[in-house]
Amino acid sequence: MKKWLGISLASMMAIGMAGCSNGNTNNTANSTVAPNNGSSAPSSQAKQALTIWDWTDPYADQYKKPMDIVLAKYKQENPNVELNIEKITNDDMRTKLLAAASADNLPDVAYLDGQSLAEFQKSGLITPLDEFVQKWGQKNDFPKAVWDSVVFDGKTYGIPGDGDVRTLLYRKDAFEKAGLDPNKPPKTWSELIDVAQKLTAAKDKTGIPYGFGMNGGNSEHTSMRSLPYIWDLGGDFVTTDGQPTLNSEPVVKTLQFMTDLVQKYKVSPPDSYLRTKKEVAQAVIGNETAMAIVGSWEWRSDANFLNAANLKDNLLSAPIPLADGAKVTEPYTAVGYGTWVIFNKSKVKDTGWKWIEMVTSPEHEVNIFKDGTGNMPLRVSAYKDPIFSSSPIFKTFIDVVPNARPRPKTSSYEVLSQTYRTAVQEALSGKKSPQQALDDAQKAAQSKIGK
């Protein structure tokens, strides 16, 4: 564990530790409560301090209604617990937790991005939750692939929270003006190219210059929009024994397809290698692209496509087009989600588990979708709620859930994803061929991981 921490933290020692303090008064609720790590367990009558690090978004004014319900219920049912909640952006959570581990100042409970769970499990910092899970009896209410992602060597180390899937967004009005049937979205790469070419050619009629918007920038969303294609072709970023596979045939084919959309067919903007999810979303809203792969949360929050006046009644959603030469008959989608964990040194694990039960309940996840960030439930029973049959767009999210797949379960994921994204930028910008960019990425990943 010490060796792992030394490697993970070597580049982070310059981070100010004040931002990692559990008593940060700018970001916490009940911030006068001191951290309880390292103290003896309080008696049943004494006040217990439960320190939680959670993502920022659910507490924002426009999204906080579901979290307000949880907070009120938790305080009512646990009057002897004082919650100390520090709100941290998703992008900063991993870095701050690693710094806090170095300072021996970890919280009791934290909400990790699912991609970071394997890294923290390997570190020995988080505790197995099997004793709680067995009594809870609800693990079968999660998709199998999602639940398997939190299990290591037969032990459960995290509980998935709300999440997201990805689908193809497309403009109904643009399809009609280009002479395309909006009830027949592209289902394969070849069809996507054909439709995107026709949309681009009809730009004088539609006012939209590009048929397809694409993530190619240095963002995790670039990896998550690429992985479904790679999975369709039978590949991944890594083998089951941890060997990088960034220059394998499925990855090369995927990057060649993406590059062709920009360089060969010219149906995606030439600066796609710089575009993250925000720029892609803005390209749809700003009438620059007629199609894009987007996350389910972007319809309600973030991009908030459903509230864009110029898009009203003009947006549709469909499964991600299947890769040509796919090994499967139904296209994959990438599922992203946070994972609730409890740290080994917590003296109030039972109290922390009660929090996890509430924030992963089907009721809370439905509320998150309806009145909060728009993230989707990962509890199968939640989809019985009428909200998911109230809109064809929402129904498409549910339709792809059976083919939703988490990112590879490896402690090296951060390295693999970053190295892959560098290759994407090099290929889409024309600096290197897809094969050369990925050959270089493979060597870089092998050097960093030590395989």
N, C-alpha and C positions, 0 to 999 in steps of 0.2 A: 504493500500500500504506500509506504514512504517513497519507494522508487517511482511509482506512478505519479504521486503528487509532485515530486520533484520535476518530472518531465512536463506535466501539465501546467505547472505554475511558473516555470522558468521565465516565460515571456510576459508574466502578469505582475511581477513584483512592484512595478511602478504604479499600479492602481491604488488610488487613495482608499485607505481602509475605512474612512468615515462613511463612505457610501455603503459599506457592508455591515454596518452596525445594526443590531436588532433594535436599537433605540433611536433610529433616525426619525426625528420629530417631523420632518417634512413629508414623510411617506407612510406613516404608520397610523393605525387606529389604536387608541389606548397606549400611546407611545411612552407613557411614564412607566410602563411595566418593564422590569428588567428581564433579560433572557434567563430562562430556567435551566439551561444546559449546565451540567456539572453539579447541580444542587441535588439534595436529597428529595425524594418524592414527598409532596405535601400530604398532610392528613386529609381525610374526607371532608372536614369542615373548613379547612384553610382555603384561601384563594389560590388557584392554580394559574400560572401564566403559560399560555400556549402561543408560541411564536411561529407564525406562518409567513412564508414568502410566496406571494401569488402574482400572477400577471396583472398588469395595470388595467387593461381594457375593461374587464367586467365591472370595474369601480367607476369608470367614467360616467359623467352625469347622464349622457344619452343612453347608456347601456345598463345602468346599475339596478334597475328595478328587480331583476331576478336575484341579485346578490343581496339586496336589502331584505328580501324575504328569508333567505338563508341565515343572514346575520341575526335577524329578529328571532327566528326559530331556535337557532343554536343557543343564543343567550337565555332564552326562556327555559330550554331544557337543561342547560348547564349553567346555573346561576353562580356557581363557585369558580367558573373559569373566566379569566380576563384575556380576551383576544388581543394579541399584538400582531397586527397584519402589516407587513411591509410590501408595498406594491412596486413591482419591478418589471420593466419591459421584457418581453420574451427574448429579444436579442441579447439582453444583458444578463439574464438569469444564470446561464451556465458560468460565465466569467465571474460573476459576483459570488456564486456558490464555491467555486474553486478557490477564490481569494479568502472566503470565510473559512474554508477547510484548513487553509494554511495558517490562519490566525486562531484556529480552534474556537470559532465563533459561529457555528452553523445554527440554523433555526431548528425547530422540532419537525416541521412539515414544510414541504416545498412542492411547487408545481413545475416540473421539468418539461421541456419539449421532449416528445417521445424519442427523438433521435439521440438524446443525451443519456437515456437510461442505461444503456449497456456500459457506457464509460463510467458512470457512477456506481453501477453494480460491481464492476471490476475493481474499483477503488476500495471496496469494503466499507464505504461510508454510510450506506443505506441498509435498512434492516428488512429481512424477509417478513412478509405479511400473512403467511399461510395460516397462522393461528386465528387471525381475524377473518380471513377469507372463508375458512371452513365453517365458522359459526354464521357468517353472513349468508352463504349459500346462493350467491347471485352471479357467480362468474359465467354461468351459461347464458346470461342475458347479454353477452358481448359477442360480436362476430369472432369466430375461432381464430382467424389470422391476427386480429387485434389482441385477443387475450394471450395468444402464444408469444407475442412480442414482449410481454412483461414477465415471462417465465424463463429462468436461467437454471439449468441443472435441476429441474424439477421444483424449484422454489419461486414463489411470486414476490417480486420486488417493487411493483407499482400498480396503481389502479388507474386505468385510462379515464380521462375526463371527456368533456365535449370536444368535438373535432370537426373535420371537414373532408369533403371529397372534391374532385375536379371533373368538370364536364365541358363540352363545347358550347360556348355562347355564340349565337349568330343573329344577324339582323333580318327580321322578316321582310321589312320594307325593301332592303337592298336586294334580297333574293328575288322578290317580285319584279323590281325594276330591271334586273339583269336577266329576266326570263326564266328564272329557276323556281322550282316548286319548294316553298318553305316547309312543306310536310315531308320532304325527302332530303334531310341533311346528309352530308358526306359520311360514309361509314368506314371507309378505308383511306390509306394514304393516297392511293391513285385518285380516288374520288375527291379527296380534299384538294389535291393539286388542280384537278379539272375545275372544281367549283371556284376555287380561289382565283384561277386564271380568268374565268368568266366574270367574276365580280370585279376584278381589276380592270378588265377590258371595258366594263360598263361604268367606269368612274364618272363619265360625263353625265350619265343618267342618274347615278346614285349620289354623286357628290362625295364619294368615299374612294380615295385613291388606291387603297391596298385591300386585298382580299382576306389576308390573315395576319393578325398581330401575334408576335411571338416573344416569349421570355428568353433572353440570351445574356442578360446582365449578371453581375456577380451577386447573386441572391440565391438563397436556398430554394426559392420557387422555380428557378431554372432547372435544378435537379429534379424537383418533384413533378415538373411537367415533362421531363424526359424519361423518367423511370418507367411509366406505363408502356411506352413504346419498347423500351429495352426488355421489360418483362414479357410483353407480347411475343417477342422474338426468342424467348427462352433464356435470356441473360440477366445479369445484375451487375452491380459495381464490385462485388466481392464473392468469392466462393464460400462454401460452408465452413471451410477450415481457415478462413481469414486471408486468403490470397487475393490481391487486387486483380480485377479483370477489366480495367478501363480501356484496353485496346482489343478486347474480344470482338468477335464478329457482330453480335447484337448491338453493342455500343457504337461501333464504327458505322453500322447501317443507320442507326438513329441519328447520329450527328451528320452523316452525309445527307439524309433527308432534310434535316433542319437547315443545313447550309444551302441546299438546292433551292429551298423556298425563297432564300434571300438572293443568292448569287446567280442561280440558273434561271429560275422562273420569275424572279423579281415580283413576287406576290406579297412579300413581307418587307417592311421598311429596311433600308440599308443600314440603319443604326440599331437594328435588333440586338446586336451584341452588347449594347449598353442598357437595354430596357429591362427593368424589373417589373413586378406585378403592378405597381402603381402607374408606371408609364404605359403598360399594356392596357390597363383599365381606362386610363385617360384617352388613349387612342380610340377606344370604342365609343366613349362618351363624346369625344371631340370629333366624331365623324371622319376618322382617319383610317380605321380598319373595320371590316364587316364581320369578321369572325375572330375568336381567340379562345384558348383554353383558360378557364378561370376557376377560382375556388368557390365553393358553395357559400361561404361567408360573405363574399364580395357582393352578393345580390342585395343583402340587407345593410351591412356595415362596410367600412373601408370604402370601396368604390360606390356602394349603394346604388347599383344599377336600377333597382325597382323604383327609385325616387327621381331618376333623371328625367326631366320633363321632355327632352327631345327623343327619348327612347320609349316613352309610354306606348304600350301595346305593340311594340316593335321588336321585342326580344324573345328568343326561344332558346331552349337548352336541349342537348342531346349527348349521348355517350361519346367519349373521345374516339376518333376514328382509329380503326384497327390497323396495325402495321402490316404492310405488304410482306408476305412470307411468314406471317405469324404462326406460332405453335399452338395457339388457342383459338377458339371460335368466338369468344366474347372478350371485348377489350378490357384491359385492366384500368383502374384508376388508382392514384396514390391517395392514401388516407393519412391525414396529419392529425395529431392530437397531443394534448398535454398529458402528463402522467404524475399522479400524486404519490409522493414517497414520504417515508418517515426515516429520520436519521438515527443511527445507532445510539448516539449519546443522549437522545431525548429521554427525560425521566417521566414524561407524561404521554407515553405511546397510546394508552387507552383513550385518552382525551383527544389526541390527534386523529385516531381512527374515527371517532364520532364525527369530526369535521369532514373527513374524507367520505363517510357514508352520505352525508347531506349534499355535498357538492358533486357527487356522482349519481345521485338518485335520478330515475327517469323523469320525475316531476320537474326537478331543477333544470334538466337538460332541455326539456320541452320549453320551459320558460326562457332559457337562454336563446333558443331559436326564435321564439315569438316576440319577445320583448327586450332581448339583450343584444349580444354581439352578432347574432345570426349564425353562430356555430351550430353544427348538427349534433344530435345525440349520438352516442356510441352504444346506448342501451337499446337493444332490439325492441323491447316492449314499448319504448317511447314512440315508435312509429305508428302505434294505434291511434294516436291523437289525430283528430280531424284536420288539424292544420296542414298535415302532410298530403292530404287529398284535396286540399282547397285550391291548388294551383298546379297546372301542368309542369311548371318549372320546378316546384318543390317535389313533385312526383319523380322527376328525372333523377333527383339526388338519391331518392330511395332505390330507384331501379338499378343504380350502379353499385350500391353498397355490397351486394353479394360478390362483386369483382374488385372490391377495394382491398388494397394491399399496403401494409406499412413499409417504411424504408428498411433496408437491411439491418439486422440486429447484430451490430458489431461495434466494439469500442473505438474502431478506426473510422467511423462514418464521417466525422468532421473533416478528416484529411481527404478521404475519398471524394466527398462532395465538393470541397473547395478546389481540388485538383481537376476534377471533371469540369467544373464551371470555367476554370482558366482555359481549358481546351476548347470549350464552346465559344468563348469570346475570340480566341485565336482563329477558329475556323470560320465563324460567321463574318468576321471582319476581313477575311481573305488573307490574313497573315500566314496561315499554314493550311495545308490540306487537312481534312478530318482525320485521315490515317496518321499523318505526322504529328498532329496536335495530341492525339490520343496515345501514340507511342511515347511521346515525351511525358504525357501525364502518367502513364503506367510506370515509367522509370522513376518519376518524382515520387509517386505514391509508395513504390517499393522501398525507396531510399528512406522515406519518413517513417514508414511502418516497420521496416526492418525485415521484410519478407524476401 
